[in-house]
Each structure stands twice: as C-alpha cells, then as structure tokens.
C-alpha cells in the first residue's frame, strides 16, 4: 500500500505483520503481510501503472477523509472512481483506496468476479486501447 500526498499510512494498518512475509508480485521486494491485501504491489511498481494506450497513471486519495482518484501522469484533471482496472507491467490490476487510507493495487485473478455486491462501487476499466 502506498502513502499519498497526505503521508505514509499503509504500514500502521491494524493487522499488519511488521516482518516481511509478502513479496511484491511485480518485482519480488519483501514487504509486510496484510491479510486484507494478500497480493498487493509495492509503491515502486505502482508508479509503473499504465492504461491501455501506454500512458502512465497517478493515484491519490481525494482528501484527508479518503476516496480514490486517478489521472494520466501530467494531466491536471483527476477522475474520481471507486476502483480502477489498469495495467502494471502488462498485467491487469485493480487499484483503489486502502481501508485505512492510502492506495493499494492487486493483480486480477483470471477467475475474478466483476459483479460487485456493492452497487455504489464504481470500477473503471482502462486496460483497452481507446478508439482514435
């Protein structure tokens, strides 16, 4: 889980084991294990997230109360969504707000169910190339 402009918050989350027992699925970096996010990517790998057109993406909390927003790197316009499906090293991932603040990204399992039990959750998929 990554911090945002509001500070690093991921490593003080309840239930976190301070001993590295998890390895980033992108680069193999040793990280603390979080039962809620068993396959999360490290902050370094998250900076490599892209949309289907190859544009790098940036993520942040909306404000101090949380929320999730994203944009193409360098764009002034932030998009507010519940979660975002994008690509990390060519692999589909879901990025969203972590429970105790910050941003978290996890790989999408090929058997993942896309139907959300929460009708208010907004998932945007930017893994496909946009028509020009």
Rosetta blueprint (number, residue, H / E / L):
1 X L
2 X E
3 X L
4 X E
5 X L
6 X L
7 X E
8 X L
9 X L
10 X H
11 X H
12 X H
13 X L
14 X L
15 X L
16 X L
17 X E
18 X E
19 X E
20 X E
21 X E
22 X E
23 X E
24 X L
25 X L
26 X L
27 X L
28 X L
29 X L
30 X E
31 X E
32 X E
33 X E
34 X L
35 X H
36 X H
37 X H
38 X L
39 X L
40 X E
41 X L
42 X L
43 X H
44 X H
45 X H
46 X H
47 X L
48 X L
49 X E
50 X E
51 X L
52 X L
53 X L
54 X L
55 X L
56 X E
57 X E
58 X E
59 X E
60 X E
61 X L
62 X L
63 X E
64 X L
65 X L
66 X E
67 X L
68 X L
69 X E
70 X E
71 X E
72 X E
73 X L
74 X L
75 X L
76 X L
77 X L
78 X L
79 X E
80 X E
81 X L
82 X L
83 X E
84 X E
85 X E
86 X E
87 X E
88 X E
89 X L
90 X L
91 X E
92 X E
93 X E
94 X E
95 X E
96 X E
97 X E
98 X L
99 X L
100 X L
101 X L
102 X L
103 X E
104 X E
105 X E
106 X E
107 X E
108 X L
109 X L
110 X L
111 X L
112 X L
113 X L
114 X L
115 X L
116 X L
117 X L
118 X L
119 X L
120 X L
121 X L
122 X L
123 X E
124 X E
125 X E
126 X L
127 X L
128 X L
129 X L
130 X L
131 X L
132 X L
